[in-house]
Amino acid sequence: MDIKSIVNKWISVSNAYDVEKYLSFFWEDAVLNDPSVGRKFVGHKGIREYFTSYFIGYKTQSELVKIEVNQNVAYIELAFTGEFPEGKINGTFELKFKEGKIAGAKADLL
């Protein structure tokens, strides 16, 4: 499993606002925890809400700044631009992979 390649494709799909393809990177029961918004998003239904609200809703574009992979976990730093008050802000994702898909994610803003 080439986690770096998967992450790059995931970012590309995110920037294209393709909800179904975005969800295809996650297990059906994946949990996305984002302390910066104070919520956990459970399963495809929750992750769809997260993506629609915070990426599509704010026209967020993501640029990979840094990636480190340790076994089945990717630690990534991204630069986000979009229609939110800051205009540009950095954030992180810790993505836990299982069999080529994201099983859990923790997102946060820097």
C-alpha positions, 0 to 999 in steps of 0.5 A, a space after each residue: 500500500 502506497 500511503 503517500 500516493 493515496 493521500 495525494 489522490 485524496 487531496 486531489 479529489 477533495 480539491 475537485 469537491 467530488 463527494 462520492 470519490 472523497 467518501 470512497 477513501 474512507 471505510 463505511 464506519 470510519 470516524 473523523 475527529 476534528 477538535 477545531 470544530 468540536 465534533 466527531 463525524 461518524 461513518 460516511 453520513 457524518 464525513 459527508 456532512 464534514 466535507 460538505 460543510 467545511 470544504 465545499 461550503 467554504 470553497 476550501 482548497 488544500 495544498 500538501 505541505 508535509 507528509 510523514 508515514 509511520 507504518 499505517 499512519 500518515 501525518 500530514 500538514 496542509 495549507 488551506 485557502 478558501 472563503 473563511 475569515 482567515 483566507 489561508 490557514 494551515 492544518 493537520 490530518 492524522 490518517 489511520 489506514 486499514 487495507 488501503 482505506 482510511 479507518 480513522 482521521 483526526 483533523 486540526 487547525 494550526 
